[in-house]
Amino acid sequence: MAELSTFLQKARRRRASWLLDHADAQRVAARILPRGIREYVDGGSEGEVTLERNARAFRDVAFAPRMATWVDKPDLSATVLGTPINLPVLTAPCGGMRLVHPDGDLGLATGAARAGTIHVASSAAGYTLEDIAAVEGPQWFQLYRFSSQATMENLVGRAQAAGYSALVVTVDTAVAGFRPRDYKNGFSYSMRVNARNAVKLAPQLLPKPAWLIRYLLDGLPFEIPNTAEVTVDGKPMVLTEMTKGGAGSHSPTWTDLDWLRAHWHGPLVVKGIITPEDALRAVGAGADAVIVSNHGGRQLDGSPASLAALPGIVDAVGDNVEVLLDSGIRRGSDVLKALSLGARAVLVGRLPAWGLAAAGTAGVERVLEILRTEMVRSMRLMGCSSVADLDPTWLDPETVPGHRTKEVEAP
């Protein structure tokens, strides 16, 4: 058994080494995953307008490099909420990652730790929050409210006891966004093996035997184990309770945020902020950081690109709290553009998920190293020696989203 495990690890590292950029990781993931799982990771809500905006916003911003400047080893180190990191790229909270690969959330946390950065564990993870916290390295915990305040309180107490250093409150999921791909692919019902699902899912699963065998050997994980202690029957919710937009998708309200600030002993981060007004409200509620995010284009379709919203939010609250960003990051150059516009760090979700699908934990490590390599190369070409030096002057002003000029008062 030990020899088999060693062989599999070597094979995964070999597969991971073949990945050259995010597109490679996405293509390999597409070959491995059944259509329903692949499009669950890749897709957005409704017409996917915001999903496309996120990527286009980064493409449209141009650098203003400083030529004839030799930079030997650019410094990528940063500090986020008091935690030193070697790469200003956190792995974002993503539900359902154990469906992508049995390593799942443990692989994401391990990959982040080996890259010298922070993993943000999801409430909807395929492993318990205690199992994920046992992975060495700095970690934050991301909170949903699920069906009741009691559920939320249970998760907060467990996260505190498990040693997570910050609590991330996601506020943009009052209901789940409508993701047509999930419904068309059958991701709106349980993927447990039974006669009914076998008929519905066989056309997707049978052409992907490697994934199917992994899924079977892993025990058919379609549950959210973090919810087992709070359901009526003591059984965990299934992931589809979140994707259907039922009780499981309820995000904390501003009233909940007041309770969380009073009971969470550590930094509090509010994720899902897209306007300066809400950023100010989060600061007023006691947030130590905000994450500018439209949920990767998976919630309100028609929201602005996160990068376009970033300057106005930095102007409004950047002097008082740390500002981070997610949604749309694909390359190291994207990270540098976000940092230039005032983000302390960014979070990536789809990239690690593609790496996970391609080669498990080794794939997560590889995509983060690709981002690091791309950042170093771009900074050397820009003439920039440290991410601490990045500001809007490193970007072509004609291509930068406009800063919000009118003052915004806190509600």
Protein Blocks (a to p, Z undefined) as FASTA:
>chain_A
ZZmmmmmmmmmmmmmmmpmbfklmmmmmmmmpcfklmmmmmpcchjlmmmmmmmmmmmmp
ccdddehiacfbdcfbdceehiacfbfcdcdddehklmmpmnlmmlmmmmmmmnopacdd
dfkbcbdfklmmmpgcdddddddekjbfklmmmmmmmmmmnopabdcddfklmbacddfk
lmmnopmbcfbdcfklmmmmmmmmmmmmmlmmmmmmnopaabdfklmmmgmnopacdfkl
mmnopaklpccdfklmmmmmmmmgcddddehiabfklmmmmmmnopabdcddehhopacg
hiacfklmmmmmmmmmmmmmccddeehiabfklmmmmmmnopabdcdfklmmmmmmmnoj
mlmmmmmmmmmmmmmmmmmmnopabfklgcfklpcfklgccddfbdcddZZ
